[in-house]
Amino acid sequence: MDLQQNKRQYVHFSFHRLDPAFRRLPRADKDEALREYADAMGTGGDDKMLFTYSLVGLRAEVDFMMWRIAYDTDALQAHTARLNHTMLAGYLTSPYAFLSQTKHSVYVDKHEHPGQEGRRLSLNPGTRKYLFIYPFLKTRPWYLLSKEERQKAMDVHIAVGHRFPSVKLNTTYSFGLDDQEFVVAFETNEPGDFLDLVMALRETESSLFTLRDTPIFTCVRQDIGDILASLA
């Protein structure tokens, strides 16, 4: 995909769960259905970026997640339509899905940090093993604070994040596009560092204005073939 530096990207996280009835099908039928789905999934391309993650054994109500990034919604819908035509799609449900866009953050202009995505419109994700995702909403009183008050609180919040350079933040925005206001996605090879980061952020003033930051998903980067094999 050509990086269109001045154009926002659509970002979509979709979580899927396999009906256990699929595992009771004859092996030949299962194998064919998995091959068909993997072929339909593809590997991204000129119209989108695509990354797949396993949640098998890590969360009860979802088994895998697709992280897709595109410059228009047509690419996302066409990809979903292609998957819907497969046999396996008849055995999949999607308990959660989050739609968002990239946007310049109003809080990070004076901050320089390799893990900070706030100054970019194009994400460069998928390079680390673990991905932690959750939808996020602020309380309405947060938006009634002055810009100076919010900036002061966010300066502390950002400074805490800089103490954990192994954790890369991808913040995207959902105002008016979906139920949440933000979707935050943290990439790291060290889950313990993310745990410590979240604990440290609880002690910041900005956390007083968190309305909701659940459900939280722990995702492990895997090829779709490996994910499907673990399901069937």
N, C-alpha and C positions, 0 to 999 in steps of 0.2 A: 504494500500500500504506500502510495506517495504521501509523505507527511505534509499536510496543508496547514502550515503553521498558524494561520490567522482564521481558521475555521474550527468551530466546535465539533467535538465527536459525540455521538450517541454511545452510551455504555449500558450494556444489559447483562444482568446476572440472573440466570435461570437455574433453579434447583429441581431435581427430578428424582422420583422414587419408583422402583420397579415393583409391580404386582407379583407376589410370591407364586401366583398361578403360572407364571411364565416358566418357572423352574421345573414344573411338572410336565411340560411338553416333551415329546420325543427329542432325543439329542440332536438328530439331524435337522429337525425344525428349528431348534434353538440356535444351532450353529449357523444356519442360513439366515435367520433373522438378525443375528449379531453382525454377520458380515455385511448385510444390506444396510444396517443402521450406521456402521462405521464408515461405509462408502458414502452414504448420504451426508454424514457429519463433515467429512472433508478436513482440511487443515487450514482454513482461512483462504486468503487470496487478495486480489486487487481491491475487492469491495469491502473487506472487513478483516479484522484480526480475531482469532479464535483460540481460546485456551480452555482445556478441560481439567477438572479436578475431581478427585475421589473423596467422598465422605463415608465410605463403607466402614462400618464399625465405630464411627466417631459421632454420629448423630442418628437418632431413631427414625425420623420422618423423611430423611432425604438420603440418596445414595450417591449422586454425582451432581456436578455443577458445570455449566457452560458460561464462560466469560467472553462476551462478544463486544467488539468495538467497531463502529462504522461511522461514516460521514452522513448517512441518511438512514431512515427507518426502513426503506425498501429492502436493503440488503438483509436486515435482521428478519423481516417478515418472509422474504423469499427462502431464507435458510430454514426457518421454522416450518414453512409449508413443505419443503423437501423432506424434512424429517417426519412430518405428519403422514406422509404417504408410505412409510415403512410399516412392516408387520410389528416391530417392537414398540412403535408408538402406541399401539392399542393396549399395551401393558404398562405404560408409563403415565404417571400423574406429575403435576408440577405444583407442589404445595406453596412455593415462594418464587417470586420473580420481581426484580427491581430495575426500573428504567431511570436513567439519569443522563446528564450531559457534562462535559468538561467546561470549565469556566475559570477565569483568573480570580484568585482569591483577593479579597480586599485587605487581608491582614498580613501578607507576607512580603510586601514590596521591598522592605529593607532587610530581609533575611536572606542569607546565602547559605544553602545547605544541599549536599548531593542527594539527600533523600526527600527533599521538599518539591512537590509537584505543583504548588500553588501558582507558580508564575508561567505555567505552560498550558497550552490548549490540547496538546497531543500526548497521550499516555504512552509509556514505553514499558509495558508490564511483562509478566510471565517468566522472569529469569530466576526466581527463587522457589524453593520447594514448597513452602507453606504460604497460604493466603488466608487471612482472617477478615471476614466481611460482616458488616452489620448496617442496618438502616438507622438513621439518626435524626432526631427532632429536638430542637431547642424550645424552651418555654417562650411564650409571647413577651413576658417582661424583658427578656434579653434584647429584643428588637427595639424596646423603648429606651434602653440605655443610650447615652450619647456615643458617637463614634469614638471619642477619646477614651471613654470608659471601657468599651468593648475592645479597643486596640490594646489597652493596658492589660486586660485579662488575657487576651490572646497572646501577647508577648510572652507571658509566663508559660502559657500552654505550649507554645512553640518551643520555648527554651527547654522545657522538659523533654519534648520529642527529640531534640538535638543531643540529648544525653544517651540516646539509643540509636547510634548510626547504622546498626545492622538491620533496622526495621525501616522499610520504605513505605511511605504513605501515598495512597492514591485517593484523593477526595473528589467526588463528583456530585453534581447538584440536581435535585429533583423537584424544586419548587414549581408547582403547577403541572408537572409531568406525571407524578406518582404520589402515593400517600405520604412518603417520608420527605424530608427536606434535603437530606444528604444521603449518599451511600459512601461509606468509608471502607477501603480495602487496604490492608497492611500486608506487605510481602516481607518474608524473612526466611532464613535458613535455621534460625534459632527461636523456637517457640517460647522458651523461657524468657528471652529478652522482651517479647511482646507482652507476656504476662506481667513482667516487672514494669513495663511502660504503662500498662493500663492501671496498675496499682498506683503508680506515681501520679497519673493524671487525676485520680480521684481526690487528690489533696489540693488541686488548683481551684481558684475562684470560679473559673468558667464552668466547672462541673456542677456548680449550684444551679445552673440554668439548663441542665439536661432533662428533657422530658421523657425521651425513650431512646435506648440504644441496644435493643434486643429485637429479634433473636440474633445471636452471634454464631457464626459458622466457621469451623476449623476445616480448611480444605487442603488437600495434598495434591500437588501437581502430578498428573499422570496422563499418558496417551489414552485416547478413547478405547483403543483395543484392549489395553490392560484393565481399564475400568470395567468394560463389559464382561471380560473373562472372570473378574472377581464377583460379578453379580450373578452369573449363570451357573 
